[in-house]
Amino acid sequence: MTALAEVVAAAGLDHPQEVRPHHFSKRVAANRVETYDSLYRFLEPGELLAGTDDPRFKDAWPIARAESFAPLG
């Protein structure tokens, strides 16, 4: 917890809930670093529940069941 508090404070934030994708970077080449928000598409709040065309979730979401992780069969 102490380390988390130090990282949050070092980023100029007051709470871990303020951490966003632009606070993290990834080296994508020997001479290039990009932020996560420029590399990945993040869902908007409520987008999954409302229905999304994001291919990562489009096919899986309609067959997901809250009561079981067992595959449909």
ZIMO-V254363 format. One record per residue. RES is the residue in three letters. SS is DSSP state (H for helix, E for strand, L for the rest). PSI is psi in whole degrees, 0 to 359 (999 if undefined). OMEGA is omega in degrees with one decimal (999 if undefined). Layout:
RES | SS | PSI | OMEGA
RES | SS | PSI | OMEGA
This chain:
MET | L | 322 | 179.6
THR | H | 316 | 179.7
ALA | H | 319 | 178.0
LEU | H | 315 | 178.6
ALA | H | 321 | 179.3
GLU | H | 319 | 179.3
VAL | H | 316 | 179.3
VAL | H | 314 | 179.2
ALA | H | 320 | 179.6
ALA | H | 332 | 177.7
ALA | L | 358 | -179.8
GLY | L | 22 | -178.2
LEU | L | 164 | 179.5
ASP | L | 340 | -174.4
HIS | L | 147 | 178.8
PRO | H | 335 | 178.3
GLN | H | 345 | 179.6
GLU | H | 349 | -179.0
VAL | L | 130 | -178.1
ARG | L | 166 | -178.6
PRO | H | 330 | -179.5
HIS | H | 351 | 176.4
HIS | H | 350 | -178.5
PHE | L | 143 | 179.7
SER | E | 156 | 179.0
LYS | E | 133 | 175.6
ARG | E | 121 | -177.9
VAL | E | 350 | 176.1
ALA | E | 168 | -177.7
ALA | L | 330 | -176.7
ASN | L | 20 | -176.7
ARG | E | 132 | 176.7
VAL | E | 137 | 178.9
GLU | E | 153 | 178.1
THR | E | 156 | -179.0
TYR | H | 326 | -179.0
ASP | H | 340 | 175.6
SER | H | 342 | -177.3
LEU | H | 329 | -172.1
TYR | L | 152 | 174.3
ARG | L | 125 | 179.1
PHE | L | 143 | 178.6
LEU | L | 145 | 174.2
GLU | L | 156 | 177.1
PRO | L | 128 | 178.7
GLY | L | 355 | -176.1
GLU | H | 320 | -178.9
LEU | H | 318 | 179.6
LEU | H | 324 | -178.7
ALA | H | 339 | -176.4
GLY | L | 127 | -177.7
THR | L | 151 | 174.8
ASP | L | 8 | 177.5
ASP | L | 122 | -175.9
PRO | H | 339 | 178.4
ARG | H | 335 | -174.8
PHE | H | 343 | -172.2
LYS | H | 314 | -177.3
ASP | H | 326 | -175.6
ALA | H | 324 | -174.2
TRP | H | 316 | -178.7
PRO | L | 337 | -179.1
ILE | L | 0 | 178.8
ALA | L | 145 | 179.9
ARG | E | 128 | -179.3
ALA | L | 331 | -173.9
GLU | L | 353 | -176.2
SER | E | 146 | 172.5
PHE | L | 357 | -178.4
ALA | L | 139 | 178.5
PRO | L | 148 | 176.0
LEU | L | 141 | -178.0
GLY | L | 999 | 999
